C-alpha cells in the first residue's frame, strides 16, 4: 500500500496492463467509465512531454445510486481510480484508489451512514480483487504492496 492506494509493479507494457485492468474491472462487476491519457493532456495543454500515464475511472452504478440517495454530496466519492504509468525499465505501475477511500476509516461517517459504509467496504474489496487479478504479472512479490 502506498500513500495513494494499493500499488503493484507489473512486468508488462502499459497498453497490455490497461487492457487487463479493464477486463478485471468488468469481471468484478464494475463499469469502466473512461480513461484519461495524461501524457497527451500535458502535451496539448502545457507543451510538456511526460511518461506514458493513464488514469482509468470505474464505478458501481448500484453503489452510486445508494450513495446519492443517502447524500447527493457523495458524488465526489463514487469513482474507483486507477493510475497506470510506465517506469523507465519497461515495467508498469498500477495504483488503485477505491470509492470512499478517504472516508473508509472515518468512524463518524461510518456511524452516520452504516449501510453506505458496508456497501463501500464491498467496493473496496472489489478493487483489491481487481488488483489481485492482474497481479500474476507482478514483478516478484516485493513489487506487490
C-alpha positions as CSV (number, residue, x, y, z in Angstrom):
1,X,0.0,0.0,0.0
2,X,1.4,3.4,-0.9
3,X,0.1,6.7,0.4
4,X,-2.1,6.9,-2.7
5,X,-3.6,3.5,-2.7
6,X,-2.8,-0.1,-3.4
7,X,0.3,-0.3,-5.6
8,X,1.6,-3.1,-7.9
9,X,4.5,-3.2,-10.4
10,X,3.9,-5.3,-13.5
11,X,6.4,-6.7,-16.0
12,X,4.2,-5.7,-18.9
13,X,3.7,-2.7,-21.3
14,X,1.2,-0.1,-20.3
15,X,-1.3,-0.9,-23.1
16,X,-1.5,-4.6,-22.0
17,X,-1.9,-3.6,-18.4
18,X,-4.7,-1.1,-19.2
19,X,-6.5,-3.9,-21.3
20,X,-6.1,-6.4,-18.4
21,X,-7.2,-3.8,-15.9
22,X,-10.4,-3.0,-17.9
23,X,-11.2,-6.8,-18.1
24,X,-10.6,-7.2,-14.4
25,X,-12.9,-4.2,-13.7
26,X,-15.7,-5.7,-15.7
27,X,-15.1,-9.2,-14.1
28,X,-15.7,-7.7,-10.7
29,X,-18.9,-6.1,-11.8
30,X,-17.8,-2.5,-12.0
31,X,-18.2,-0.4,-15.1
32,X,-15.2,1.3,-16.7
33,X,-16.2,5.0,-17.3
34,X,-13.2,6.1,-19.3
35,X,-9.5,6.7,-19.4
36,X,-7.5,9.9,-19.4
37,X,-4.3,9.9,-21.3
38,X,-2.3,12.2,-19.0
39,X,0.7,12.4,-21.3
40,X,-1.5,13.6,-24.2
41,X,-3.1,16.2,-22.0
42,X,0.2,17.6,-20.8
43,X,1.5,17.7,-24.4
44,X,-1.6,19.5,-25.6
45,X,-2.2,21.9,-22.7
46,X,1.3,22.5,-21.4
47,X,3.5,21.7,-24.4
48,X,5.3,19.3,-22.0
49,X,6.4,15.7,-22.6
50,X,5.7,13.2,-19.9
51,X,6.0,9.5,-19.4
52,X,3.0,7.3,-20.5
53,X,0.4,7.7,-17.8
54,X,-3.3,6.8,-17.9
55,X,-6.0,7.3,-15.4
56,X,-8.8,4.7,-15.5
57,X,-12.1,5.5,-13.9
58,X,-14.6,2.9,-12.9
59,X,-17.7,2.7,-10.7
60,X,-20.5,0.6,-9.5
61,X,-23.9,2.1,-10.6
62,X,-25.5,0.2,-7.7
63,X,-23.2,1.9,-5.1
64,X,-23.7,5.2,-6.9
65,X,-27.5,5.0,-6.6
66,X,-27.3,4.0,-3.0
67,X,-24.8,6.7,-2.1
68,X,-26.6,9.5,-3.9
69,X,-29.9,8.5,-2.2
70,X,-28.2,9.0,1.2
71,X,-26.4,12.2,0.2
72,X,-26.1,14.0,-3.1
73,X,-22.7,15.3,-1.9
74,X,-21.3,11.7,-2.1
75,X,-20.7,12.1,-5.8
76,X,-17.1,13.0,-5.2
77,X,-16.5,9.6,-3.6
78,X,-18.1,7.3,-6.2
79,X,-15.2,6.5,-8.5
80,X,-12.5,3.9,-8.3
81,X,-9.4,5.5,-9.8
82,X,-6.5,3.5,-11.2
83,X,-3.3,5.3,-12.1
84,X,-1.3,3.3,-14.6
85,X,2.2,4.5,-15.6
86,X,5.4,3.3,-17.2
87,X,8.7,3.1,-15.4
88,X,12.0,3.7,-17.2
89,X,12.8,0.0,-17.5
90,X,9.6,-1.0,-19.3
91,X,7.6,-2.1,-16.2
92,X,4.2,-0.6,-15.5
93,X,2.8,0.5,-12.1
94,X,-0.8,0.4,-11.1
95,X,-2.0,2.4,-8.1
96,X,-5.7,1.7,-7.2
97,X,-7.8,4.1,-5.1
98,X,-11.3,2.6,-4.3
99,X,-14.5,4.5,-3.9
100,X,-15.0,6.1,-0.5
101,X,-11.3,5.5,0.3
102,X,-11.0,8.9,2.0
103,X,-13.9,8.0,4.3
104,X,-13.3,4.3,5.0
105,X,-11.5,4.9,8.3
106,X,-13.8,7.8,9.4
107,X,-15.8,6.4,12.3
108,X,-18.2,9.3,12.4
109,X,-19.1,8.8,8.7
110,X,-19.4,5.1,9.2
111,X,-21.8,5.6,12.2
112,X,-23.8,8.2,10.3
113,X,-24.1,6.0,7.1
114,X,-23.8,2.4,8.2
115,X,-25.5,0.9,5.1
116,X,-23.4,3.0,2.7
117,X,-20.2,2.2,4.7
118,X,-21.0,-1.5,4.3
119,X,-21.6,-1.1,0.6
120,X,-18.4,0.9,0.3
121,X,-16.5,-1.9,2.1
122,X,-17.7,-4.3,-0.6
123,X,-16.5,-2.0,-3.3
124,X,-13.1,-1.6,-1.6
125,X,-12.8,-5.4,-1.6
126,X,-13.7,-5.5,-5.3
127,X,-10.9,-3.0,-6.1
128,X,-8.5,-5.2,-4.1
129,X,-9.6,-8.2,-6.2
130,X,-9.1,-6.2,-9.4
131,X,-5.5,-5.6,-8.5
132,X,-5.1,-9.3,-7.5
133,X,-6.5,-10.3,-10.9
134,X,-3.7,-8.5,-12.7
135,X,-1.1,-9.5,-10.0
136,X,0.1,-12.7,-11.7
137,X,2.3,-10.5,-14.0
138,X,3.8,-8.7,-10.9
139,X,7.5,-8.3,-10.7
140,X,8.3,-10.6,-7.8
141,X,6.4,-10.4,-4.5
142,X,8.3,-7.3,-3.2
143,X,6.6,-5.3,-6.0
144,X,3.2,-6.0,-4.7
145,X,2.2,-3.6,-2.0
